[in-house]
Amino acid sequence: MISIIVAMSRQRAIGFRNRLPWHLPEDMAHFKALTTGHTVIMGRKTFESLPNGALPHRRNVVITRQTENMRQHRHDIVLYDSLEEALKREAKEQEIFIIGGESIYRQALPFADKIYATLVEQEPQEADAWFPEIDMRNWQITKKEKHSGFSFLLLERLANSQD
């Protein structure tokens, strides 16, 4: 199962200068609870944005063609040069989480079975990264949990649909 996990605004903003445009401790706890014990797949820039390197208690997979720059992290991460290769090789996992960034989300959306979305009500002052548009004819919101300033949503792909 391929799942995307993302925090985004209503206008689909996800980042600014390789950082999240907000600080939501509840979202970070939600992310950790869902992804711990699983494989997480991310792009190089997302990996470089992590404050402490590889995420603990997860198999960290990084998509990059710049493998030379990543050599110092080789003991903490697995490298692939394409999302397709990573998905093929990591398919043995029960649930794989795609954690960003923009380019990886765009590539992964057609393969995703679920989207765990944190929908942030406040638009960031600045954004330079966006989640791709979701064709809601292919998805069903199966869970919604409202919080102050944001909601956790679970979207599941409808049978026989593709983005």
Rosetta blueprint (number, residue, H / E / L):
1 M L
2 I E
3 S E
4 I E
5 I E
6 V E
7 A E
8 M E
9 S E
10 R L
11 Q L
12 R L
13 A E
14 I E
15 G E
16 F E
17 R L
18 N L
19 R E
20 L L
21 P L
22 W L
23 H L
24 L L
25 P H
26 E H
27 D H
28 M H
29 A H
30 H H
31 F H
32 K H
33 A H
34 L H
35 T H
36 T L
37 G L
38 H L
39 T E
40 V E
41 I E
42 M E
43 G E
44 R H
45 K H
46 T H
47 F H
48 E H
49 S H
50 L L
51 P L
52 N L
53 G L
54 A L
55 L L
56 P L
57 H L
58 R L
59 R E
60 N E
61 V E
62 V E
63 I E
64 T L
65 R L
66 Q L
67 T H
68 E H
69 N H
70 M H
71 R H
72 Q H
73 H H
74 R L
75 H L
76 D L
77 I E
78 V E
79 L E
80 Y E
81 D L
82 S L
83 L H
84 E H
85 E H
86 A H
87 L H
88 K H
89 R H
90 E L
91 A L
92 K L
93 E L
94 Q L
95 E L
96 I E
97 F E
98 I E
99 I L
100 G L
101 G L
102 E H
103 S H
104 I H
105 Y H
106 R H
107 Q H
108 A H
109 L H
110 P H
111 F H
112 A L
113 D L
114 K E
115 I E
116 Y E
117 A E
118 T E
119 L E
120 V E
121 E L
122 Q L
123 E L
124 P L
125 Q L
126 E L
127 A L
128 D L
129 A E
130 W E
131 F L
132 P L
133 E L
134 I L
135 D L
136 M H
137 R H
138 N H
139 W E
140 Q E
141 I E
142 T E
143 K E
144 K E
145 E E
146 K E
147 H E
148 S L
149 G L
150 F E
151 S E
152 F E
153 L E
154 L E
155 L E
156 E E
157 R E
158 L L
159 A L
160 N L
161 S L
162 Q L
163 D L
